[in-house]
Amino acid sequence: MADEQSRYAAAGVDIDAAQRALRNVRDAFTATHGPEVIGGIGGFGAMFEASFAGMSRPVLVSSVDGVGTKTKVAAMAGDYSGIGHDIVNHCVNDILCQGAKPLFFLDYFGCSQLESSVFQEVVSGAAEACYKVGCALIGGETAEMPGVYHDGESDVVGCIVGVVDYDDRLPRETAKVGDRVIGIASDGLHTNGFSLARRAIFEVGGLSVRDIVPGTPDTFGEALLRPHRCYYNALKGVLQSPELYVLAHITGGGLYDNLPRVLPTGIRAVIEKSAWTPPPIFTEIQRLGKVPEAEMFRAFNMGIGMLAVVEKDSADAFVRHLVEAGEHAAVVGDLHVGSQDVLIV
């Protein structure tokens, strides 16, 4: 058996190294487990007790996503500390748009050849992000695939399952003309637009991750790798408020493509650009890459990570709640009669 394993390692897959790496993150996994997790980790499948006290009609909400080519920037900077947070927070925000509480999360880490330090940094970050929102990191998959991934490359994907009571689910069809759109600030690119950003900054602009973003103390590496912000803890207390109609996570497709997914038919959102100032990293991407403004708003979140549509008379109170919860938020637009789309003015 030892000889067979050594031949497998010579082919690029070291099973023993993978097992050691998994043992090193076991404590981080189990720290996220409550009594609902049955059997711990290491089984062929993960078990979670589906008991939802206080819910009359519990509905499971699931999502799967990846961090895309942000891992390439992490490799350039030698910093994977935020990548685990990225994938968890992205998935938590996605199911938040249905009003769901996160229950459990599974991760996938793919690479050409396992680097234990990188794997541990990513998975420990994912565990920390799960812990912050009361979500169990219940299992995952580590895949070494030389020939599929290039040397030094990694791929990080996650799957989340949450729950919401049927009558509390979002979006609500009660959104109407005159209601306000609230923008909640992002912490940068989050997990979308990195192929365009890398081309603009590093290929066209000829810069490195160590160069400084003009007007800031941050390097391009620091600005690009700032983790995807999670909005669950700030919003969980208002998810059942009847004045909250819609949440839209601003990911790939930007404001143009994500808000219409949850707008009622015959309703247009008019967003005012003057209501906020995008972080300098977006200005530099646009300048260096000579990217048209319309494409910037489709490829990137442009400084807004989540949009909320609320009853017009409740908008100021919602903004105050978000600010008190530690977010930067402002009314950025309102709803009008029109096709189911977004107009940025």
TORKOLTOR-973407 format. One record per atom (N, C-alpha, C): residue in one letter; y, x, z. Coordinates in pm, whole numbers, padded with zeros to 5 digits, always signed. Each point is the difference from the previous one (the first is absolute). Example, Ala and Ser with C-alpha at 12.3 -4.5 7.8 and 13.67 -1.06 7.14 Angstrom:
TORKOLTOR-973407
A-00569+01319+00780
A+00119-00089+00000
A+00120+00090+00000
S+00105-00035-00072
S+00119+00082+00006
S+00109-00077+00073
end
This chain:
TORKOLTOR-973407
M-00121+00083+00000
M+00121-00083+00000
M+00126+00086+00000
A+00001+00107+00079
A+00116+00089+00005
A+00029+00058-00137
D-00109+00034-00074
D+00019+00058-00133
D+00060-00102-00095
E-00047-00128+00010
E+00054-00105-00086
E+00149-00021+00029
Q+00038+00000+00129
Q+00139-00021+00034
Q+00087+00115-00049
S-00053+00123+00009
S+00080+00113-00046
S+00023-00007-00151
R-00100-00051-00072
R+00020-00017-00145
R+00103-00107-00030
Y-00001-00107+00081
Y+00100-00105-00015
Y+00140+00056+00029
A+00010+00083+00103
A+00129+00062+00032
A+00045+00090-00114
A-00096+00073-00059
A+00034+00087-00113
A+00049-00081-00118
A-00045-00125-00011
A+00046-00090-00107
A+00136-00062+00032
G+00049+00026+00123
G+00135-00045+00035
G+00007-00106+00107
V-00115-00042+00056
V+00000-00104+00103
V-00069+00054+00125
D+00077+00013+00108
D-00052+00056+00125
D-00017-00114+00100
I-00121-00050+00014
I-00027-00113+00088
I+00029+00035+00145
D-00038+00122+00042
D+00021+00040+00139
D+00149+00004+00034
A+00082+00051-00092
A+00144+00005+00024
A+00058-00141+00012
A-00049-00092-00081
A+00047-00138+00007
A-00035-00063+00133
Q-00121+00025+00048
Q-00042-00055+00129
Q+00083+00056+00114
R+00029+00129-00006
R+00085+00060+00104
R+00139-00061-00001
A+00055-00020-00119
A+00133-00060-00010
A+00001-00141+00058
L-00105-00076-00026
L-00009-00136+00055
L-00010+00001+00151
R-00077+00094+00055
R-00010+00009+00145
R+00136+00031+00063
N+00080+00079-00068
N+00130+00040+00053
N+00101-00114+00006
V-00022-00106-00078
V+00094-00113+00003
V-00060-00123+00069
R-00119+00015+00057
R-00067-00115+00065
R+00086-00060+00111
D+00061+00085+00083
D+00081-00053+00110
D+00120-00079-00051
A+00059+00047-00111
A+00113-00073-00058
A-00043-00138-00049
F-00119-00007-00060
F-00056-00129-00042
F-00016-00093+00119
T-00075+00045+00100
T-00038-00088+00111
T+00119-00042+00084
A+00109+00078-00001
A+00119-00039+00075
A+00060-00130-00052
T-00030-00037-00124
T+00054-00124-00058
T-00092-00120+00023
H-00116+00022+00062
H-00099-00107+00013
H+00020-00081+00127
G+00000-00132-00016
G-00003-00091+00112
G-00139-00059+00014
P-00017-00098+00088
P-00132-00061+00020
P-00054-00072-00123
E+00087-00030-00100
E-00046-00070-00120
E-00084+00090-00090
V+00015+00131+00013
V-00078+00094-00082
V-00137+00016+00064
I-00102-00029-00076
I-00138+00001+00051
I-00075+00116-00063
G-00062+00080+00084
G-00088+00106-00050
G+00068+00131-00030
G+00134+00007+00017
G+00070+00126-00023
G-00002+00040-00146
I+00008+00133-00026
I+00002+00051-00136
I-00130+00072-00031
G-00029+00017-00127
G-00119+00074-00040
G-00108-00084-00062
G+00014-00134+00007
G-00099-00087-00061
G+00021-00011-00151
F-00091-00070-00064
F+00014-00020-00145
F+00109-00103-00031
G+00031-00081+00096
G+00110-00095-00012
G+00070-00013+00133
A+00126-00038-00001
A+00077-00017+00123
A-00003-00146+00042
M-00006-00024+00131
M-00010-00136+00051
M+00121-00032+00087
F+00054-00120-00021
F+00118-00046+00073
F-00024-00144+00038
E+00015-00031+00128
E-00025-00137+00047
E+00113-00092-00045
A-00033-00098-00082
A+00100-00091-00057
A+00019-00120+00092
S+00074+00022+00108
S+00031-00106+00095
S+00152-00007+00013
F+00060-00114-00038
F+00145-00009-00008
F+00049-00114+00089
A+00015+00032+00127
A+00045-00099+00098
A+00140-00048-00034
G+00020-00131+00010
G+00133-00057-00022
G+00029-00035-00144
M-00090+00035-00093
M+00020-00035-00140
M-00087-00119-00037
S+00062-00100-00062
S-00076-00119-00036
S-00075+00018-00131
R+00055+00082-00089
R-00063+00022-00131
R+00028+00144-00045
P-00070+00097+00060
P+00028+00140-00034
P-00037+00034-00145
V+00089+00070-00066
V-00021+00043-00138
V+00005+00152-00004
L-00103+00063-00056
L-00001+00144-00013
L+00086+00041-00120
V+00077+00105+00017
V+00089+00052-00104
V-00035+00147-00021
S-00024+00040-00125
S-00044+00137-00026
S+00086+00063-00108
S+00003+00133+00001
S+00074+00074-00102
S-00059+00140-00010
V+00011+00059-00118
V-00043+00138-00021
V+00106+00071-00084
D+00029+00127+00035
D+00101+00073-00074
D-00020+00150+00022
G+00080+00080-00070
G-00007+00144+00013
G+00138+00060+00008
V+00007+00130+00031
V+00130+00067+00010
V+00039+00066-00132
G-00087-00009-00102
G+00033+00052-00132
G+00023+00150+00000
T+00096+00043-00080
T+00020+00144-00016
T+00093+00059+00105
K+00027-00074+00106
K+00072+00059+00113
K-00080+00117+00058
T-00133-00005-00016
T-00083+00110+00050
T+00032+00131-00073
K+00047-00009-00124
K+00038+00122-00072
K+00120+00068+00066
V+00096-00080+00044
V+00116+00056+00069
V-00043+00057+00135
A-00092-00070+00069
A-00052+00052+00126
A-00066+00136-00019
A-00073+00015-00110
A-00064+00128-00028
A+00104+00108-00029
M+00104-00035-00075
M+00106+00095-00030
M+00070+00049+00127
A+00020-00093+00094
A+00072+00033+00123
A-00093+00050+00111
G-00132-00015-00021
G-00094+00036+00105
G+00012-00088+00123
D+00032-00127-00019
D+00025-00091+00111
D-00062-00137-00030
Y-00110-00029+00068
Y-00069-00129-00018
Y+00019-00090+00122
S+00093+00035+00088
S+00011-00069+00129
S+00038-00147-00013
G+00067-00038-00111
G+00041-00139-00014
G-00089-00084-00088
I-00095+00062-00070
I-00078-00072-00100
I-00087-00110+00061
G-00060+00027+00116
G-00078-00104+00067
G+00085-00118+00042
H+00121+00029+00050
H+00094-00107+00033
H+00036-00080-00125
D+00021+00072-00111
D+00036-00066-00126
D-00098-00111-00036
I-00128+00034-00001
I-00097-00096-00051
I-00019-00118+00095
V+00000+00026+00130
V-00014-00111+00095
V+00122-00090-00006
N+00119+00059+00006
N+00122-00082+00004
N+00019-00080-00128
H-00036+00061-00115
H+00007-00074-00126
H-00087-00126+00008
C-00122+00017+00043
C-00093-00114+00004
C+00041-00103+00105
V+00048+00044+00116
V+00047-00093+00103
V+00116-00083-00055
N+00094+00065-00069
N+00114-00073-00057
N-00043-00101-00105
D-00103+00034-00077
D-00047-00093-00103
D-00050-00131+00061
I-00085+00008+00102
I-00052-00125+00057
I+00102-00068+00091
L+00101+00076+00045
L+00110-00059+00074
L+00070-00106-00084
C+00001+00018-00132
C+00065-00095-00090
C-00072-00135-00003
Q-00122-00005+00051
Q-00069-00129+00020
Q+00008-00045+00146
G+00074+00076+00081
G+00013-00035+00141
G-00115+00046+00085
A-00081+00094-00050
A-00126+00035+00067
A+00015+00110+00104
K-00077-00013+00105
K-00016+00103+00102
K-00111+00093-00045
P+00021+00133+00001
P-00107+00092-00042
P-00114+00003+00102
L-00123+00000-00052
L-00118+00006+00085
L-00069+00136-00008
F-00042+00037-00121
F-00068+00129-00015
F+00028+00062-00136
F-00020+00132-00004
F+00037+00080-00116
F-00112+00099-00031
L-00024+00023-00130
L-00096+00101-00045
L+00069+00092-00099
D-00028+00130+00011
D+00065+00096-00086
D-00099+00068-00094
Y+00053+00049-00111
Y-00077+00080-00096
Y+00077+00129-00023
F-00068+00112+00017
F+00059+00132-00025
F-00087+00069-00104
G+00055+00019-00120
G-00074+00065-00108
G+00064+00134-00034
C-00083+00096-00036
C+00051+00133-00032
C-00102+00076-00084
S+00042+00114-00052
S-00093+00087-00071
S-00088+00073+00100
Q+00062+00063+00098
Q-00072+00071+00105
Q+00073-00024+00131
L-00073-00041+00102
L+00062-00041+00125
L+00069+00117+00071
E+00128-00019+00027
E+00074+00090+00089
E+00013-00073+00133
S-00070+00050+00102
S-00008-00073+00127
S+00137-00027+00060
S+00091+00096-00009
S+00131-00018+00062
S+00077-00113-00067
V-00009-00009-00133
V+00068-00107-00072
V-00061-00135+00035
F-00132-00007-00002
F-00069-00125+00034
F+00037-00047+00139
Q-00003+00091+00097
Q+00030-00037+00138
Q+00144-00045+00016
E+00092+00063-00073
E+00141-00038+00007
E+00019-00142-00054
V-00066-00030-00110
V+00014-00133-00061
V-00062-00107+00088
V-00123+00022+00044
V-00069-00104+00078
V+00062-00018+00138
S+00044+00108+00063
S+00067-00013+00129
S+00129-00079-00014
G+00073+00022-00111
G+00120-00078-00025
G-00030-00147-00021
A-00108-00028-00072
A-00040-00140-00020
A-00036-00066+00132
A-00070+00073+00086
A-00038-00054+00131
A+00124-00030+00084
E+00097+00090-00003
E+00122-00020+00077
E+00076-00123-00051
A+00008-00015-00131
A+00068-00116-00058
A-00072-00130+00036
C-00132+00002-00004
C-00078-00118+00040
C+00026-00036+00145
Y+00000+00100+00086
Y+00020-00022+00143
Y+00133-00069+00028
K+00105+00039-00075
K+00134-00054+00024
K+00010-00149-00029
V-00089-00054-00086
V+00006-00142-00033
V-00121-00077+00052
G-00079+00064+00087
G-00115-00068+00059
G-00112-00027-00098
C-00018+00088-00096
C-00101-00015-00105
C-00111+00102+00022
A-00125-00040-00014
A-00112+00091+00019
A-00028+00079-00128
L-00001+00132+00012
L-00050+00085-00110
L-00152+00000+00016
I-00066-00082-00080
I-00138-00036+00029
I-00102+00078-00082
G+00045+00065-00105
G-00095+00075-00084
G+00071+00060-00118
G-00078+00063-00087
G+00059+00060-00118
G-00103+00076-00081
E+00049+00073-00098
E-00086+00076-00091
E+00068+00132-00033
T-00075+00107+00007
T+00047+00132-00041
T-00083+00044-00119
A+00066+00027-00112
A-00072+00031-00123
A+00046+00134-00056
E-00095+00094-00011
E+00026+00125-00071
E-00058-00015-00141
M+00088+00010-00101
M-00044-00019-00137
M+00059+00106-00092
P-00051+00122+00008
P+00046+00102-00094
P-00031-00042-00143
G+00096+00019-00088
G-00017-00045-00137
G+00068-00131-00026
V+00016-00082+00106
V+00077-00123-00011
V+00144+00026+00044
Y+00014+00063+00117
Y+00132+00043+00046
Y+00017+00148-00031
H+00122+00041-00035
H+00031+00140-00020
H+00006+00072+00135
D-00019+00130-00001
D+00007+00079+00123
D+00135-00021+00068
G-00005-00020+00131
G+00123-00017+00078
G+00057-00140-00002
E-00063-00091-00078
E+00050-00137-00006
E-00072-00089+00099
S+00068-00106+00044
S-00062-00099+00087
S+00051-00138-00037
D-00077-00099+00040
D+00031-00140-00030
D-00019-00078+00129
V+00099-00079+00038
V-00006-00075+00126
V+00021-00148-00029
V-00097-00079+00040
V-00001-00145-00025
V-00034-00070+00131
G+00045-00123+00015
G-00034-00075+00120
G-00021-00147-00029
C-00079-00062+00086
C-00026-00145-00008
C+00023-00060+00138
I+00074-00109+00004
I+00032-00065+00127
I-00044-00145-00002
V-00036-00051+00117
V-00029-00143+00018
V+00081-00049+00119
G+00070-00111-00020
G+00077-00061+00106
G-00030-00148+00008
V+00073-00071+00086
V-00025-00143+00018
V+00131-00072+00024
V+00008-00124-00051
V+00113-00087+00025
V-00051-00143+00011
D+00061-00079+00088
D-00035-00141+00008
D+00051-00069-00127
Y-00081-00088-00056
Y+00031-00061-00130
Y+00141-00060-00003
D+00041-00070+00104
D+00130-00067-00001
D+00116+00097+00017
D-00028+00124+00040
D+00106+00099+00020
D+00013+00098-00116
R-00079-00017-00105
R-00005+00099-00107
R+00131+00002-00079
L+00028+00115-00057
L+00114+00020-00088
L-00052+00027-00141
P+00083-00025-00106
P+00135-00057+00005
P+00000-00150+00022
R+00112-00052+00047
R+00015-00144+00016
R+00076-00055-00120
E-00043-00113-00047
E+00059-00058-00121
E+00136-00066+00025
T+00049+00013+00124
T+00125-00068+00036
T+00124+00080-00037
A-00015+00121-00056
A+00116+00077-00044
A+00077-00079-00105
K+00133+00004+00007
K+00082-00085-00086
K+00131+00070-00035
V+00070-00059-00094
V+00129+00053-00043
V+00093+00014+00120
G+00067+00114+00009
G+00094+00024+00108
G-00057+00083+00113
D-00133+00009+00010
D-00059+00082+00105
D+00031+00147-00023
R+00001+00077+00108
R+00044+00138-00005
R-00118+00097-00014
V+00027+00111-00069
V-00097+00108-00014
V+00046+00117+00087
I-00087+00041+00093
I+00030+00111+00090
I-00079+00122-00044
G+00069+00112-00013
G-00065+00125-00034
G-00021+00084+00126
I-00121+00055+00014
I-00032+00088+00112
I-00022+00140-00058
A+00070+00097+00056
A+00005+00133-00060
A-00134+00070-00004
S-00021+00078-00106
S-00115+00088-00011
S+00035+00137+00057
D-00100+00086+00009
D+00022+00137+00043
D-00010+00097-00118
G+00021-00050-00120
G-00010+00084-00119
G-00090-00065-00102
L-00077+00080-00073
L-00083-00052-00108
L-00119-00079+00051
H-00040+00021+00124
H-00122-00058+00056
H-00122+00051-00079
T-00068-00084-00076
T-00119+00049-00071
T+00001-00033-00149
N+00119-00022-00055
N+00006-00038-00142
N+00105+00080-00076
G-00028+00026-00128
G+00095+00066-00087
G-00009+00151-00002
F-00106+00056+00056
F-00006+00145+00015
F-00024+00074-00132
S-00065-00062-00095
S-00017+00068-00129
S+00134+00021-00068
L+00086-00102+00004
L+00133+00013-00058
L+00086+00095+00084
A-00009-00010+00132
A+00079+00086+00087
A-00036+00147-00019
R-00129+00030-00008
R-00044+00139-00017
R+00049+00055-00134
R-00007-00082-00103
R+00046+00046-00131
R+00150+00028+00004
A+00078-00091+00058
A+00145+00016+00002
A+00042+00122+00082
I-00060+00016+00118
I+00045+00104+00093
I-00058+00137-00035
F-00130+00005-00023
F-00066+00130-00012
F-00015+00048-00145
E-00025-00092-00092
E-00017+00040-00139
E+00134+00008-00073
V+00075-00110-00001
V+00128-00001-00070
V+00105+00077+00079
G+00008-00027+00131
G+00102+00063+00082
G-00029+00144+00037
G-00126+00042-00010
G-00036+00137+00032
G+00015+00036+00146
L-00002-00097+00088
L+00017+00024+00144
L-00135+00012+00068
S+00002+00035+00129
S-00123+00012+00077
S+00009-00090+00123
V-00111-00013+00071
V-00002-00080+00122
V+00088+00061+00108
R+00037+00127-00015
R+00081+00068+00102
R+00151-00011-00025
D+00038-00047-00118
D+00142-00018-00029
D+00057-00117+00079
I+00129+00006+00030
I+00065-00102+00083
I+00052-00115-00086
V-00023-00123+00046
V+00057-00118-00065
V+00150+00000+00027
P+00083+00003-00103
P+00146+00005+00020
P+00049-00109+00094
G+00088+00039+00091
G+00059-00095+00093
G-00085-00033+00120
T-00113+00069+00015
T-00091-00027+00112
T-00048+00134+00058
P-00059-00003+00120
P-00062+00120+00055
P-00146+00017-00043
D-00051-00095-00078
D-00142-00004-00034
D-00032+00079-00125
T-00119+00061-00002
T-00052+00055-00125
T-00055-00115-00084
F-00021+00028-00128
F-00062-00102-00086
F-00139-00035+00052
G-00073+00099+00050
G-00132-00027+00055
G+00008-00097+00116
E+00094+00023+00092
E+00013-00088+00117
E+00042-00141-00041
A+00094-00009-00093
A+00046-00132-00043
A-00110-00079-00070
L-00077+00068-00084
L-00106-00067-00075
L-00118-00039+00089
L-00027+00081+00102
L-00119-00022+00083
L+00026-00086+00122
R+00124-00046+00018
R+00026-00087+00115
R-00095-00121-00009
P-00071-00031+00111
P-00106-00103-00008
P+00051-00140-00033
H-00087-00074-00060
H+00023-00142-00031
H+00029-00073+00131
R+00110-00070+00006
R+00039-00069+00123
R-00083-00127+00019
C-00038-00027+00124
C-00076-00121+00031
C+00094-00103+00064
Y-00004-00123-00047
Y+00092-00104+00047
Y-00068-00102+00091
Y-00126+00019+00029
Y-00075-00102+00075
Y+00058-00024+00139
N+00020+00105+00077
N+00045-00020+00138
N+00138-00064+00008
A+00086+00029-00099
A+00133-00061-00001
A-00003-00148-00038
L-00099-00038-00080
L-00004-00137-00054
L-00101-00092+00066
K-00095+00057+00076
K-00109-00085+00051
K+00049-00114+00088
G+00113+00019+00069
G+00051-00104+00089
G+00065-00117-00071
V+00029+00014-00131
V+00067-00108-00073
V-00084-00056-00113
L-00125+00045-00011
L-00084-00043-00112
L-00024-00151+00000
Q-00002-00062+00118
Q-00025-00144+00007
Q+00128-00082+00000
S+00114+00067-00011
S+00127-00073-00003
S+00010-00084-00127
P+00029-00129+00012
P+00010-00085-00120
P+00117+00037-00090
E+00093+00081+00051
E+00115+00041-00082
E-00031+00121-00088
L-00116+00063+00022
L-00043+00111-00085
L-00089-00056-00110
Y+00038+00020-00125
Y-00073-00059-00112
Y-00086+00101-00077
V+00053+00120-00017
V-00063+00095-00091
V+00016+00142+00054
L-00105+00081-00014
L+00008+00145+00016
L-00054+00064-00127
A+00069+00101-00049
A-00045+00072-00120
A+00006+00149+00027
H-00116+00065-00010
H-00011+00145+00019
H+00043+00066-00131
I+00100+00087+00006
I+00055+00059-00123
I-00073+00131-00029
T-00097-00010-00090
T-00085+00113-00037
T+00015+00025-00150
G-00108+00037-00069
G+00008+00022-00144
G+00051-00124-00072
G+00098+00017-00086
G+00065-00114-00064
G+00136-00029+00060
G+00027+00058+00118
G+00130-00012+00062
G+00042-00142+00032
L+00131-00021+00012
L+00053-00132+00031
L-00028-00099-00112
Y+00003+00049-00125
Y-00016-00090-00114
Y-00135-00070-00002
D-00106+00071+00034
D-00134-00055-00018
D-00062-00057+00128
N+00043+00047+00117
N-00068-00041+00122
N+00052-00130+00060
L+00131-00020+00003
L+00051-00125+00058
L-00042-00124-00079
P+00001+00002-00136
P-00043-00120-00073
P-00143-00044+00031
R-00085+00090+00047
R-00139-00035+00032
R-00008-00107+00108
V+00105-00011+00083
V-00006-00094+00113
V+00114-00102-00003
L+00073-00007-00111
L+00106-00100-00013
L-00056-00131-00056
P+00055-00113+00041
P-00041-00128-00060
P+00042-00007-00147
T-00068-00082-00076
T+00036-00022-00140
T+00141-00059-00009
G+00078+00051-00097
G+00134-00051-00021
G+00106+00061+00090
I-00038+00108+00071
I+00094+00065+00091
I+00021+00145-00043
R+00124+00042-00009
R+00036+00138-00032
R+00068+00062+00122
A-00033+00126+00029
A+00069+00075+00105
A+00107+00087-00064
V+00122-00011+00048
V+00111+00085-00046
V+00027+00103+00110
I-00019+00126-00034
I+00014+00110+00096
I+00126+00079-00033
E+00080+00030+00102
E+00125+00073-00019
E-00019+00147+00035
K+00017+00088-00098
K-00019+00144+00022
K+00097+00056+00104
S+00117-00061+00011
S+00102+00051+00092
S-00035-00024+00146
A-00106-00075+00027
A-00036-00035+00137
A-00067+00114+00076
W-00043+00105-00071
W-00063+00114+00066
W+00018+00124-00085
T-00024+00115+00062
T+00010+00127-00071
T-00137+00066-00002
P-00060+00021-00117
P-00131+00066-00006
P+00008+00141+00056
P-00105+00051+00064
P-00001+00137+00051
P+00023+00101-00113
P+00054+00117+00033
P+00035+00100-00102
P-00116+00044-00088
I-00124-00008+00048
I-00114+00045-00081
I-00007-00080-00129
F+00036-00128+00003
F-00004-00082-00121
F+00110+00041-00097
T+00117+00031+00053
T+00110+00047-00085
T-00040+00126-00075
E-00069+00091+00071
E-00040+00126-00062
E-00108-00019-00105
I-00094-00089+00025
I-00103-00029-00100
I+00064-00055-00127
Q+00094-00094+00018
Q+00067-00060-00116
Q+00081+00104-00076
R+00072+00085+00074
R+00086+00101-00064
R-00083+00106-00072
L-00098+00055+00068
L-00079+00109-00058
L-00084-00047-00118
G-00058-00118+00015
G-00088-00051-00105
G+00070-00083-00105
K+00132-00023+00019
K+00076-00085-00091
K-00069-00135-00018
V-00038-00058+00113
V-00076-00126+00000
V+00098-00117-00002
P-00014-00094-00094
P+00088-00118-00003
P-00009-00079+00130
E+00110-00061+00038
E+00004-00073+00128
E-00106-00110+00007
A-00018-00074-00110
A-00098-00109+00001
A-00140+00054+00029
E-00032+00117-00055
E-00131+00060+00025
E-00012+00047+00145
M+00109+00049+00057
M-00002+00041+00141
M-00036-00119+00089
F+00057-00115-00029
F-00026-00118+00082
F-00139-00058-00024
R-00066+00040-00108
R-00136-00046-00023
R-00104+00099+00051
A+00031+00129-00003
A-00096+00101+00042
A+00004+00027+00150
F+00116-00023+00064
F+00019+00037+00140
F+00050-00117+00083
N-00012+00015+00134
N+00053-00105+00088
N+00152+00011+00016
M+00058+00113-00037
M+00145+00022+00003
M+00062-00022+00137
G-00077+00027+00104
G+00053-00008+00136
G-00030-00128+00073
I-00070-00093-00063
I-00040-00125+00066
I-00152-00009-00003
G-00060+00002+00118
G-00145-00002+00008
G-00061-00138+00013
M+00079-00096+00048
M-00048-00137+00017
M+00117-00094-00017
L-00026-00113-00069
L+00098-00107-00012
L-00051-00123+00074
A+00092-00067+00068
A-00032-00126+00067
A+00093-00108-00051
V-00055-00116-00032
V+00082-00115-00036
V-00001-00096+00119
V+00120-00031+00049
V+00012-00084+00120
V+00100-00112-00025
E-00009-00103+00082
E+00093-00112-00006
E+00141+00054+00020
K+00095-00047-00081
K+00132+00064-00006
K+00070+00005+00135
D-00011-00104+00081
D+00069-00002+00129
D-00068+00088+00104
S-00119+00049-00029
S-00073+00086+00094
S+00007+00147-00037
A+00067+00032-00112
A-00003+00136-00051
A+00060+00101+00098
D+00113-00032+00059
D+00065+00094+00091
D-00089+00027+00122
A-00064-00104+00051
A-00089+00018+00116
A-00120+00087-00036
F-00053-00016-00123
F-00113+00083-00043
F+00042+00146-00012
V+00118+00022-00055
V+00049+00138-00011
V+00015+00062+00138
R+00057-00074+00095
R+00015+00052+00137
R-00134+00034+00061
H-00099-00087-00020
H-00134+00026+00053
H-00056+00130-00057
L+00014+00019-00128
L-00055+00120-00065
L+00071+00126+00048
V+00131-00007+00014
V+00075+00115+00048
V-00040+00034+00143
E-00015-00102+00084
E-00043+00023+00138
E-00140+00058+00006
A-00082-00028-00102
A-00136+00053-00007
A-00004+00141-00059
G+00116+00055-00035
G+00007+00137-00049
G+00006+00016-00150
E+00018-00111-00073
E+00009+00009-00145
E+00146-00001-00046
H+00023+00051-00120
H+00129-00017-00067
H-00016-00117-00096
A+00078-00105+00020
A-00017-00122-00079
A+00135-00062-00030
A+00007-00072-00112
A+00123-00068-00040
A-00033-00109-00101
V+00086-00100-00009
V-00013-00100-00106
V+00039+00067-00131
V-00090-00006-00098
V+00024+00068-00128
V+00005-00096-00118
G-00017-00129+00023
G+00004-00094-00111
G-00033-00141+00044
D-00016-00089-00097
D-00035-00138+00030
D-00076-00060-00118
L-00045-00125+00018
L-00082-00067-00100
L+00083-00098-00082
H-00032-00005-00130
H+00070-00087-00094
H-00102-00073-00086
V+00045-00101-00071
V-00083-00065-00101
V-00017+00097-00117
G-00121+00011-00052
G-00023+00089-00114
G-00147+00027-00018
S-00029+00087-00095
S-00140+00038-00020
S-00046+00079+00121
Q-00129+00006+00018
Q-00060+00064+00118
Q+00010+00153-00013
D+00123+00052+00029
D+00021+00143-00020
D+00109+00051+00093
V+00040+00125-00022
V+00104+00065+00080
V+00110+00047-00092
L+00123-00027+00038
L+00117+00052-00071
L+00075+00092+00096
I+00018+00125-00039
I+00071+00096+00083
I+00140+00019-00060
V+00102-00028+00082
V+00138+00000-00049
V+00083+00097+00083
end
